């Protein structure tokens, strides 16, 4: 799997170029385009050499042929040689580049090699990737070296590989669709979605008795008023700093080990001291990224997941190798999940203070086999979202940077994190920071709802005020189930004694919650026990209006 994804990334990396738009097709334009692609491939090879994870070998040269309507570009076939002896071979990549009416935007058609192959150190093929069909066309912008408009479709993708026991394994993907629709609404302010959707992913064992199926995997990024040119420049600067840092570390390690420095830093073979690495915290680079952004929301979704195994086949080894994860999978007969999602979002990033959103959830979780007592309490659905408003991110970054840049001989330098904690209440309060929490967890037996509202307040004794409320429905139903399982355990062999203790502790814990909760009713008429924790301006910590610490200190937790 690692080689598969690395090969895809390599193909995409080679498809990037920095073309100078021409008003008409010409021989001079073809020479320029050839030079640009050659520089890109050289940069990729140098980056690989710095990282030392693999080396790139090109077979042939870049060719660019002018036609009546476009430039026909062919990138040479390449081999990526890894330290473990494995090799990935990439065939020729073809690109048709056509100037548009906008000077820095190009209409491009991209064709990947029909197959990608991987070989081990003995030159035995260990995987191959084939595309049943492919088409990719879009508008490519030369300044930030990426597509702003794209419609790409790759279907009937087949990956043939082998598992830990050298048995054949097939990965298949029905289709991968990528669509970008970014538009420059005002100068250097780009808005629109970028969507990559994968359908019908399947991994099957050699006997086809076990499989993993995923109906849909989708990644969506929506941006608004983002300076893509500046963002690209900042990203390149960070990559360069990282490369320099890696080179410095290797040089330092080489000197420490008594080896030749040139092995660690081939670009500076005559140097004797190690290269000074950049600061691990670069506030200017981070602030530069903030200046590039305004609103970004990233969504990742998986739906219709099913795993099936007879325990006697090797599908668990395919997924987990010989790891502990494989052993856990070996105990499963089936797993299903209707939906899983994860969201990260931020707006008002450039001007600040920043608003953020973090959300996670799943629905329709089913696992077999499960003991009844586990199935009854396992949440089949869960959601969690944390929304923050007015985070003074720039102020926090500046405080961290001051600590990172402080003279190590200054006693205050070592107190950087502590100083940030001391300043944080004032920073948050001055910005008017506000947090909202929402969560729902449960199944057919019970439902737990959490809500929270917390505001930074420098005038408050604790620096903040807020309320967090938990609502637990059908606590009586949980107690009834636990009583049944405890009674069953008491009527079995002594080996169930540990379970009896767990049931007893859980029953005692829930009974205590029942005693301190405020009773309401849910939509189904079941009792709902409410636990409201509040933090007042005077620094009081209350549970349902009473001092919380004496109550909480009396609770015997079951874990």
Backbone torsions as a table, in degrees:
resi	resn	phi	psi	omega
1	UNK	NA	-40.6	-178.9
2	UNK	-62.1	-44.2	179.0
3	UNK	-63.8	-36.9	-179.9
4	UNK	-60.4	-50.0	-177.3
5	UNK	-69.9	-36.0	177.3
6	UNK	-63.0	-38.1	179.5
7	UNK	-66.4	-39.9	177.9
8	UNK	-63.8	-43.0	179.3
9	UNK	-62.7	-38.0	179.4
10	UNK	-64.4	-43.1	178.7
11	UNK	-60.1	-45.0	-179.3
12	UNK	-65.0	-37.6	-179.5
13	UNK	-63.8	-40.0	-178.7
14	UNK	-70.0	-19.2	-177.7
15	UNK	-83.0	-2.9	-180.0
16	UNK	-84.2	140.2	176.1
17	UNK	-145.9	168.2	179.1
18	UNK	-127.4	84.0	-169.8
19	UNK	-94.7	136.8	173.6
20	UNK	-88.7	114.3	-175.1
21	UNK	-62.3	140.4	178.3
22	UNK	-120.6	146.8	179.6
23	UNK	-72.4	-26.0	-179.2
24	UNK	-142.8	154.3	177.4
25	UNK	-70.1	133.1	-177.4
26	UNK	-153.0	163.6	176.6
27	UNK	-65.4	-37.1	178.3
28	UNK	-64.0	-39.4	177.7
29	UNK	-64.1	-37.1	178.7
30	UNK	-65.7	-40.3	178.5
31	UNK	-64.7	-40.9	178.7
32	UNK	-63.2	-45.0	-179.0
33	UNK	-62.2	-40.2	177.9
34	UNK	-61.9	-43.4	179.5
35	UNK	-61.7	-41.0	-179.0
36	UNK	-62.9	-46.3	-179.6
37	UNK	-65.9	-37.7	177.4
38	UNK	-61.8	-40.6	179.0
39	UNK	-64.7	-38.6	179.9
40	UNK	-64.6	-46.8	179.2
41	UNK	-63.3	-37.0	178.1
42	UNK	-65.4	-39.9	179.6
43	UNK	-65.9	-38.8	177.5
44	UNK	-63.4	-40.5	179.3
45	UNK	-65.9	-41.1	179.2
46	UNK	-65.0	-41.3	178.8
47	UNK	-62.6	-41.6	177.5
48	UNK	-62.5	-37.7	-179.7
49	UNK	-66.7	-36.5	178.7
50	UNK	-67.7	-43.7	-177.2
51	UNK	-73.6	-23.0	175.8
52	UNK	64.0	13.6	178.4
53	UNK	-83.9	-30.4	178.9
54	UNK	-160.3	164.4	172.8
55	UNK	-120.7	154.8	-178.1
56	UNK	-113.8	132.1	176.5
57	UNK	-120.0	121.6	-179.7
58	UNK	-98.0	140.6	-179.8
59	UNK	-109.6	93.5	-178.7
60	UNK	106.2	-165.9	-174.7
61	UNK	-127.9	164.9	174.0
62	UNK	-70.0	134.9	174.7
63	UNK	-123.0	139.4	177.8
64	UNK	-134.3	119.4	-179.0
65	UNK	-116.3	122.3	176.2
66	UNK	-76.5	136.0	173.4
67	UNK	-116.2	-172.5	179.7
68	UNK	-67.2	-27.5	-172.2
69	UNK	-121.2	-16.6	-174.8
70	UNK	-161.0	174.5	172.0
71	UNK	-98.3	127.5	176.5
72	UNK	-96.0	112.8	-174.4
73	UNK	-109.6	135.5	173.4
74	UNK	-125.7	120.9	175.1
75	UNK	-91.0	140.6	-173.8
76	UNK	-67.5	153.3	172.8
77	UNK	-61.0	151.4	-174.8
78	UNK	-139.0	154.4	173.0
79	UNK	-125.0	133.1	177.1
80	UNK	-108.4	112.8	-176.2
81	UNK	-98.7	120.4	-177.8
82	UNK	-97.8	159.8	-175.9
83	UNK	-63.1	-27.4	-179.6
84	UNK	-82.3	4.0	178.6
85	UNK	95.8	-10.7	178.4
86	UNK	-74.8	152.7	-178.9
87	UNK	-136.9	136.8	173.1
88	UNK	-110.4	130.5	178.6
89	UNK	-110.2	131.7	179.4
90	UNK	-118.7	129.9	178.1
91	UNK	-78.6	-168.9	-178.0
92	UNK	-69.4	136.8	173.5
93	UNK	-104.1	129.4	-178.1
94	UNK	-110.0	135.1	179.1
95	UNK	-133.9	130.8	169.6
96	UNK	-105.1	118.8	-176.7
97	UNK	-113.9	127.4	-177.4
98	UNK	-129.0	127.5	178.8
99	UNK	-62.2	148.5	174.2
100	UNK	-111.6	-176.8	179.8
101	UNK	-72.2	-17.4	177.3
102	UNK	-94.1	130.6	-168.8
103	UNK	-59.7	-29.1	-175.3
104	UNK	-112.1	14.1	179.1
105	UNK	-118.8	136.7	-175.0
106	UNK	-125.3	140.4	171.5
107	UNK	-86.8	123.3	-175.0
108	UNK	-130.6	141.1	168.5
109	UNK	-113.8	129.5	-176.2
110	UNK	-119.4	131.3	177.1
111	UNK	-124.9	118.9	177.8
112	UNK	-81.2	164.7	175.2
113	UNK	-59.7	147.2	-179.8
114	UNK	-66.4	-18.0	179.6
115	UNK	-151.0	150.4	175.2
116	UNK	-126.5	135.5	-174.1
117	UNK	-123.8	149.9	174.8
118	UNK	-127.2	139.6	-177.6
119	UNK	-130.5	149.4	176.2
120	UNK	-88.3	-173.6	-176.0
121	UNK	-64.8	-21.4	178.8
122	UNK	-92.3	8.7	-179.7
123	UNK	66.3	26.9	174.2
124	UNK	-93.0	131.8	-178.2
125	UNK	-66.4	128.4	-179.5
126	UNK	-111.9	-14.8	171.5
127	UNK	-164.2	157.6	169.6
128	UNK	-146.2	146.1	-179.4
129	UNK	-120.8	128.6	178.3
130	UNK	-126.5	148.9	178.0
131	UNK	-111.0	123.8	177.2
132	UNK	-69.4	-36.2	177.5
133	UNK	-157.4	153.9	179.2
134	UNK	-156.4	145.3	169.9
135	UNK	-154.9	138.0	179.9
136	UNK	-147.3	118.3	179.3
137	UNK	-139.4	141.5	178.3
138	UNK	-172.7	-175.9	175.9
139	UNK	-104.6	122.0	-175.7
140	UNK	-109.0	132.9	-177.5
141	UNK	-103.4	127.5	-172.6
142	UNK	-73.5	-26.4	-175.4
143	UNK	-68.5	-45.1	180.0
144	UNK	-109.2	13.2	166.4
145	UNK	54.3	50.7	177.1
146	UNK	-160.2	169.3	178.0
147	UNK	-80.1	138.8	170.1
148	UNK	-103.8	-25.5	171.5
149	UNK	-125.9	130.0	-177.8
150	UNK	-153.2	137.2	170.1
151	UNK	-135.5	102.8	-176.4
152	UNK	-124.2	137.8	178.9
153	UNK	-136.9	124.0	174.4
154	UNK	-123.9	119.6	-175.6
155	UNK	-122.7	163.9	179.6
156	UNK	49.6	55.3	179.1
157	UNK	-84.9	127.6	-179.7
158	UNK	-120.7	131.9	176.2
159	UNK	-121.3	115.7	176.9
160	UNK	-102.6	123.5	-179.6
161	UNK	-145.9	-168.7	-179.0
162	UNK	-131.4	153.8	179.8
163	UNK	-95.3	-168.5	-176.7
164	UNK	-62.8	-23.9	-179.3
165	UNK	-101.3	17.7	178.0
166	UNK	64.8	24.7	175.6
167	UNK	-92.9	146.7	-177.5
168	UNK	-69.1	143.4	178.5
169	UNK	-135.3	141.3	-179.9
170	UNK	-117.4	126.4	169.0
171	UNK	-104.5	136.0	176.2
172	UNK	-135.9	144.9	177.7
173	UNK	-130.1	121.6	-179.2
174	UNK	-61.1	-47.2	180.0
175	UNK	-163.9	148.1	169.7
176	UNK	-122.1	123.3	-178.7
177	UNK	-120.9	129.4	177.2
178	UNK	-121.5	129.3	178.7
179	UNK	-135.6	122.6	174.6
180	UNK	-115.6	141.9	176.3
181	UNK	-145.3	71.0	-179.1
182	UNK	-98.0	134.8	-178.1
183	UNK	-131.3	139.6	179.6
184	UNK	-87.1	93.4	-176.1
185	UNK	-69.3	-41.8	171.3
186	UNK	-133.5	164.2	-178.1
187	UNK	-52.0	126.2	179.3
188	UNK	58.5	33.1	175.6
189	UNK	-134.9	96.1	-173.9
190	UNK	-99.8	140.3	-177.7
191	UNK	-137.6	141.8	175.0
192	UNK	147.1	177.2	-178.2
193	UNK	-99.6	154.4	168.3
194	UNK	-129.8	117.9	-172.7
195	UNK	-125.2	130.3	172.0
196	UNK	-123.4	123.2	-175.4
197	UNK	-126.9	128.6	178.5
198	UNK	-114.2	129.2	-178.4
199	UNK	-117.1	143.4	169.9
200	UNK	57.2	61.4	175.0
201	UNK	-87.6	133.6	-177.4
202	UNK	-145.1	137.3	170.5
203	UNK	-121.5	126.7	-178.1
204	UNK	-123.0	144.1	174.8
205	UNK	-75.3	168.6	-177.1
206	UNK	-61.0	-32.1	-178.7
207	UNK	-90.2	-4.1	-178.5
208	UNK	60.5	19.1	176.7
209	UNK	-90.0	-14.6	177.5
210	UNK	-130.3	147.4	-178.2
211	UNK	-159.1	157.7	169.1
212	UNK	-120.5	125.6	179.4
213	UNK	-124.6	135.3	175.4
214	UNK	-128.8	120.2	-177.6
215	UNK	-66.6	-48.5	-175.9
216	UNK	-146.3	136.5	167.9
217	UNK	-124.7	123.2	-174.8
218	UNK	-135.8	133.1	175.4
219	UNK	-121.6	125.0	-179.0
220	UNK	-127.2	131.1	174.1
221	UNK	-123.2	120.0	175.1
222	UNK	-108.1	127.6	178.6
223	UNK	-120.4	154.6	175.9
224	UNK	-142.1	128.7	176.9
225	UNK	53.0	50.7	179.9
226	UNK	-103.9	132.0	177.1
227	UNK	-85.1	91.1	-174.7
228	UNK	-66.8	-34.0	179.6
229	UNK	-63.5	-47.1	179.7
230	UNK	-66.8	-38.6	178.8
231	UNK	-62.1	-41.8	178.2
232	UNK	-63.2	-41.5	179.7
233	UNK	-64.7	-42.2	178.5
234	UNK	-65.1	-40.2	179.2
235	UNK	-62.3	-41.5	178.5
236	UNK	-65.0	-39.2	179.4
237	UNK	-63.8	-40.3	179.2
238	UNK	-67.2	-40.3	177.5
239	UNK	-62.2	-40.9	179.3
240	UNK	-64.9	-41.7	178.9
241	UNK	-64.0	-39.4	178.5
242	UNK	-64.1	-43.4	179.5
243	UNK	-61.6	-41.2	178.3
244	UNK	-64.5	-40.3	-179.9
245	UNK	-64.3	-41.8	178.5
246	UNK	-64.5	-40.1	178.2
247	UNK	-62.9	-40.5	-179.9
248	UNK	-65.0	-41.1	179.2
249	UNK	-63.1	-42.7	-179.0
250	UNK	-67.1	-36.8	177.5
251	UNK	-65.1	-42.5	179.4
252	UNK	-64.5	-41.6	178.5
253	UNK	-64.6	-38.3	180.0
254	UNK	-64.6	-41.5	179.6
255	UNK	-67.0	-42.7	-180.0
256	UNK	-60.7	-38.6	-178.5
257	UNK	-82.9	-6.1	179.9
258	UNK	81.8	12.7	-179.8
259	UNK	-89.4	174.4	-179.6
260	UNK	-71.6	136.8	-179.4
261	UNK	-66.0	-31.8	-175.6
262	UNK	-64.6	-22.2	176.4
263	UNK	-67.3	-32.4	-178.7
264	UNK	-87.9	-25.1	-176.5
265	UNK	-142.8	81.1	-175.6
266	UNK	-66.4	-21.6	-178.6
267	UNK	-77.5	-8.3	-176.4
268	UNK	-142.5	63.7	-169.3
269	UNK	-67.4	-27.4	-176.4
270	UNK	-87.7	-3.7	-177.1
271	UNK	-71.9	146.3	175.7
272	UNK	-107.5	-42.1	177.0
273	UNK	-83.9	155.9	177.2
274	UNK	-68.3	150.4	177.8
275	UNK	-69.6	138.2	179.2
276	UNK	-73.1	123.8	-179.2
277	UNK	-77.8	149.0	176.0
278	UNK	-67.5	162.0	179.6
279	UNK	-59.3	139.2	179.2
280	UNK	-65.0	-20.7	177.3
281	UNK	-118.9	109.4	-178.5
282	UNK	-106.4	95.5	-176.6
283	UNK	-65.6	-38.0	-178.6
284	UNK	-62.0	-41.6	179.3
285	UNK	-66.2	-42.0	-180.0
286	UNK	-65.2	-44.5	178.3
287	UNK	-66.2	-31.6	176.1
288	UNK	-63.5	-38.3	176.1
289	UNK	-66.0	-41.6	177.6
290	UNK	-60.6	-38.1	179.3
291	UNK	-66.6	-21.9	-179.1
292	UNK	-82.4	-21.2	-170.2
293	UNK	-105.8	158.2	168.2
294	UNK	-133.7	-59.0	178.0
295	UNK	-136.6	128.7	179.2
296	UNK	-140.4	129.6	175.2
297	UNK	-131.1	125.4	-179.6
298	UNK	-116.9	126.5	178.9
299	UNK	-119.9	134.5	174.5
300	UNK	-125.7	127.4	-176.3
301	UNK	-133.7	141.0	171.3
302	UNK	-128.3	136.2	179.6
303	UNK	-138.6	154.5	175.6
304	UNK	57.5	61.2	178.8
305	UNK	-96.3	133.2	175.4
306	UNK	-142.8	135.5	176.9
307	UNK	-125.4	129.6	-179.7
308	UNK	-133.3	139.0	-178.9
309	UNK	-152.6	146.6	176.0
310	UNK	-95.3	3.8	-176.1
311	UNK	71.9	-23.7	-179.2
312	UNK	-92.2	-12.1	179.6
313	UNK	-94.9	-178.5	-170.4
314	UNK	-104.1	16.5	-176.7
315	UNK	-61.2	-35.4	179.2
316	UNK	-65.2	-35.4	177.8
317	UNK	-70.3	-33.0	177.0
318	UNK	-62.1	-42.6	-175.9
319	UNK	-81.2	-36.3	-173.5
320	UNK	-119.4	0.9	-178.0
321	UNK	62.7	-137.3	178.5
322	UNK	-101.0	17.1	-175.2
323	UNK	-78.1	175.0	176.0
324	UNK	-63.0	-30.8	178.2
325	UNK	-61.1	-38.6	178.1
326	UNK	-64.3	-39.0	178.9
327	UNK	-64.9	-38.3	176.7
328	UNK	-65.6	-40.5	178.8
329	UNK	-64.5	-30.0	-179.4
330	UNK	-62.7	-23.0	-179.5
331	UNK	-84.7	-8.6	-176.7
332	UNK	-92.5	142.5	168.3
333	UNK	-100.4	-34.8	178.8
334	UNK	-157.8	152.1	173.1
335	UNK	-144.1	135.5	176.0
336	UNK	-135.2	150.7	178.6
337	UNK	-149.0	119.9	-178.0
338	UNK	-71.2	-40.2	-174.2
339	UNK	-158.7	142.4	173.8
340	UNK	-140.6	134.1	179.9
341	UNK	-142.3	156.2	176.9
342	UNK	-145.9	130.5	-176.3
343	UNK	-129.2	135.3	171.2
344	UNK	-127.7	131.7	-179.3
345	UNK	-147.0	153.1	176.1
346	UNK	-152.7	142.7	173.3
347	UNK	-139.5	167.4	-175.9
348	UNK	60.8	31.5	-174.2
349	UNK	-69.2	-42.7	-174.2
350	UNK	-66.8	-49.6	-175.1
351	UNK	-88.0	-29.8	178.8
352	UNK	67.1	167.7	-8.6
353	UNK	-66.8	159.5	-168.2
354	UNK	-90.0	141.7	170.4
355	UNK	-105.2	136.8	-177.4
356	UNK	-132.0	158.0	175.5
357	UNK	-139.4	130.4	171.6
358	UNK	-125.6	125.2	-178.7
359	UNK	-140.4	144.9	-179.5
360	UNK	-146.4	147.5	176.3
361	UNK	-172.9	161.7	173.5
362	UNK	-147.5	163.4	-177.5
363	UNK	-148.5	142.3	173.8
364	UNK	72.8	43.3	179.3
365	UNK	-81.8	128.4	176.7
366	UNK	-139.9	132.2	-177.6
367	UNK	-132.8	133.4	175.8
368	UNK	-134.4	140.8	-3.3
369	UNK	-83.7	150.6	173.8
370	UNK	-135.1	141.9	173.1
371	UNK	-66.3	145.0	-176.4
372	UNK	-53.2	-39.7	-177.9
373	UNK	-66.7	-27.7	175.9
374	UNK	-77.4	-44.0	-179.1
375	UNK	-60.2	-38.1	-177.9
376	UNK	-65.8	-29.8	-174.4
377	UNK	-106.1	-11.7	179.7
378	UNK	-67.1	125.0	177.9
379	UNK	-66.7	121.9	175.6
380	UNK	-81.8	-20.4	178.8
381	UNK	-139.0	147.0	176.7
382	UNK	-157.4	140.7	173.1
383	UNK	-137.0	148.8	177.6
384	UNK	-149.5	129.6	175.5
385	UNK	-138.7	139.1	176.7
386	UNK	-127.7	114.0	-179.1
387	UNK	-111.6	125.3	178.5
388	UNK	-118.3	142.4	178.3
389	UNK	-120.6	137.3	172.4
390	UNK	61.6	59.5	173.2
391	UNK	-86.6	122.2	-179.5
392	UNK	-78.8	68.9	-171.7
393	UNK	-62.7	-38.9	-179.2
394	UNK	-64.3	-41.6	178.7
395	UNK	-62.8	-40.5	178.8
396	UNK	-64.6	-42.7	179.5
397	UNK	-62.5	-41.3	-179.0
398	UNK	-65.3	-39.8	177.2
399	UNK	-63.7	-44.0	178.2
400	UNK	-62.3	-40.4	-179.2
401	UNK	-66.1	-40.2	177.8
402	UNK	-60.4	-38.5	177.8
403	UNK	-67.9	-39.4	-178.9
404	UNK	-69.2	-31.9	-176.4
405	UNK	-91.1	-5.4	-176.5
406	UNK	-65.7	150.1	177.3
407	UNK	-63.1	123.6	-178.7
408	UNK	-56.6	-25.0	179.8
409	UNK	-75.7	-14.0	178.2
410	UNK	-77.8	122.5	-178.9
411	UNK	-57.5	-25.7	-178.7
412	UNK	-72.2	-20.5	-176.8
413	UNK	-62.4	-39.1	-179.0
414	UNK	-71.1	-13.7	-178.0
415	UNK	-97.4	14.8	-176.5
416	UNK	-50.9	-53.8	179.9
417	UNK	-61.1	-38.3	179.6
418	UNK	-66.5	-38.8	178.8
419	UNK	-64.3	-39.8	177.3
420	UNK	-60.6	-43.6	178.8
421	UNK	-61.7	-35.6	179.0
422	UNK	-70.2	-36.1	-178.0
423	UNK	-83.5	-20.5	-171.8
424	UNK	-57.4	-46.4	179.9
425	UNK	-56.7	-40.8	179.4
426	UNK	-68.1	-40.5	178.6
427	UNK	-62.2	-48.0	-177.7
428	UNK	-66.9	-42.5	-178.9
429	UNK	-66.1	-42.1	179.4
430	UNK	-62.0	-31.3	179.3
431	UNK	-85.8	-13.2	-176.2
432	UNK	75.4	38.9	-175.8
433	UNK	-65.6	140.7	-175.3
434	UNK	-142.3	135.4	179.3
435	UNK	-120.5	139.6	174.7
436	UNK	-127.4	132.1	-179.8
437	UNK	-119.7	134.9	174.3
438	UNK	-139.3	136.0	179.6
439	UNK	-154.3	142.9	174.9
440	UNK	-135.4	129.9	-178.9
441	UNK	-138.2	138.1	175.9
442	UNK	165.2	-173.1	175.6
443	UNK	-151.4	-159.7	-177.1
444	UNK	-66.7	-20.8	-176.7
445	UNK	-86.5	-39.7	-173.2
446	UNK	-146.4	167.0	176.3
447	UNK	-146.5	130.2	177.7
448	UNK	-118.2	123.6	179.0
449	UNK	-117.0	132.2	177.8
450	UNK	-122.5	133.8	172.1
451	UNK	-134.2	146.6	179.6
452	UNK	-145.1	146.2	178.6
453	UNK	-144.1	108.3	-175.4
454	UNK	-127.0	133.3	-180.0
455	UNK	-125.0	135.5	173.9
456	UNK	-71.2	134.4	-177.9
457	UNK	-149.5	105.9	-176.2
458	UNK	-65.9	-23.5	179.5
459	UNK	-76.7	-22.3	179.3
460	UNK	-70.9	146.3	-175.7
461	UNK	-59.0	-36.1	-179.2
462	UNK	-96.6	2.1	179.4
463	UNK	86.6	-1.1	-179.7
464	UNK	-160.4	158.3	171.5
465	UNK	-131.2	155.1	178.3
466	UNK	170.7	175.2	-179.8
467	UNK	-137.6	132.3	170.6
468	UNK	-120.8	125.3	-175.4
469	UNK	-121.7	131.2	175.2
470	UNK	-113.0	135.0	177.3
471	UNK	-125.4	116.7	-178.4
472	UNK	-111.3	116.2	-180.0
473	UNK	-95.4	143.0	176.5
474	UNK	62.6	45.3	174.3
475	UNK	-61.8	-34.3	177.7
476	UNK	-61.1	-38.4	178.1
477	UNK	-63.6	-38.7	176.4
478	UNK	-63.1	-42.5	179.3
479	UNK	-64.2	-40.2	178.5
480	UNK	-61.5	-44.1	179.6
481	UNK	-62.6	-45.1	-179.4
482	UNK	-63.6	-37.9	177.2
483	UNK	-62.2	-40.8	178.9
484	UNK	-63.7	-45.4	-178.5
485	UNK	-69.2	-34.7	177.1
486	UNK	-65.2	-42.8	179.7
487	UNK	-63.8	-40.8	178.7
488	UNK	-64.0	-40.0	179.6
489	UNK	-67.0	-35.1	-180.0
490	UNK	-69.3	-22.2	-179.0
491	UNK	-94.4	5.7	178.9
492	UNK	-108.8	-169.9	-176.2
493	UNK	-66.7	167.0	-177.5
494	UNK	-61.4	-19.8	-179.2
495	UNK	-63.5	-15.3	179.2
496	UNK	-87.8	4.3	-175.5
497	UNK	-60.7	-36.9	179.5
498	UNK	-64.3	-36.0	177.8
499	UNK	-68.0	-36.4	179.6
500	UNK	-59.6	-42.5	179.5
501	UNK	-63.0	-43.1	179.1
502	UNK	-61.2	-45.1	179.8
503	UNK	-63.4	-42.5	-179.3
504	UNK	-62.0	-46.4	-179.5
505	UNK	-64.4	-39.5	-179.6
506	UNK	-67.2	-41.4	178.4
507	UNK	-62.7	-44.4	179.7
508	UNK	-62.1	-40.4	-180.0
509	UNK	-64.2	-49.4	-179.7
510	UNK	-64.5	-34.0	178.4
511	UNK	-65.7	-37.9	176.2
512	UNK	-65.0	-41.2	176.6
513	UNK	-61.2	-41.0	179.1
514	UNK	-61.1	-36.0	-177.6
515	UNK	-72.4	-30.3	-175.1
516	UNK	-101.0	-11.7	-177.6
517	UNK	-77.1	152.1	173.3
518	UNK	-90.0	128.2	-171.4
519	UNK	-89.1	129.8	171.3
520	UNK	-133.2	-171.5	177.9
521	UNK	-125.0	142.4	176.2
522	UNK	-90.7	-173.3	-175.6
523	UNK	-65.4	-24.2	-179.8
524	UNK	-94.6	7.3	178.9
525	UNK	81.8	6.2	178.9
526	UNK	-82.2	152.5	176.1
527	UNK	-64.0	135.3	174.9
528	UNK	-120.8	125.7	-178.2
529	UNK	-98.8	124.8	-173.0
530	UNK	-105.9	133.5	178.1
531	UNK	-127.7	107.1	-175.7
532	UNK	-108.7	109.4	176.7
533	UNK	-96.3	127.4	-178.6
534	UNK	-132.4	148.5	177.4
535	UNK	-120.9	117.1	-172.8
536	UNK	-94.6	169.1	177.9
537	UNK	-61.2	-31.0	-179.6
538	UNK	-81.4	3.6	178.0
539	UNK	86.1	10.3	178.3
540	UNK	-75.9	139.5	176.6
541	UNK	-112.7	108.1	-169.9
542	UNK	-115.9	148.2	172.5
543	UNK	-122.4	112.6	-175.8
544	UNK	50.2	42.9	175.0
545	UNK	85.1	-2.0	179.8
546	UNK	-116.2	156.9	178.5
547	UNK	-54.1	125.0	-170.4
548	UNK	-79.0	-39.6	-171.9
549	UNK	-60.6	-43.8	177.5
550	UNK	-61.3	-35.1	180.0
551	UNK	-71.4	-48.2	-176.7
552	UNK	-65.9	-31.4	-178.8
553	UNK	-69.3	-18.9	-179.9
554	UNK	-88.2	-13.0	-177.2
555	UNK	-76.9	132.2	175.2
556	UNK	-94.9	107.8	-176.9
557	UNK	-78.2	142.6	-176.5
558	UNK	-83.3	10.2	-178.8
559	UNK	-143.8	NA	NA
